């Protein structure tokens, strides 16, 4: 391997310094008794002609395609945008924003919106929740409570009011569970069946009432 490796190609000229650079790599590392490489010899400075008056242009990019409508039915909007970019070539006047240098900031965006009309949406009429009427109060029991209930007749829709309130209500109903209650027969039924000698029969099928 050659002890003097080849230089790289010259780099680009600096914008205003009239300078350019090239470098070379170390081809062989010295041993403990060899001569070390001079780090300064790895880079070389050369002269060149700078163009300090070089202009750059902050320009608008082309418009993007129009986006989709914001609604799926009825009236909506859609948009498109373009961005600012830094370019070395002079653009058409309608794209030029301002002239600048390579070190200047050039950023920003521009947005255009328009109305889009689609087939109309179905009308949504708010409907409130509706309860059915309360049932009758239940008979009192030894719990000393009576209860009644109701159900939902119509659920709310399209933002209508929700049903507010309980589906079951209770109230105190005094009931004396320890009060004696006797068995009580109902009225006799009419006679029926065949006559058996001098004696007719009628069944004892009268109602019996029990409380509790």
Buried (B, 14 or more C-beta within 10 A) or exposed (E): EEEEEEEEEEEEBEEEEBEBBEEBEEEEEEEEEEEEBEEEEEEBEEEBEBEEEEEBBBBBBEEEEEEEBEBEEEEBEBEBEBBBBBBEEEBEEEBBBEEBEEEEEBEEEEEEEEEBEEEEEEEEEEBEBEBEEEEEEEEBEEEEEBBEEBEEEEEBEEEBEEBEEEEEBBEEBEBEEEEEEEEEEEEEEEEEEEEEEEEEEEEEEEEEEEEE
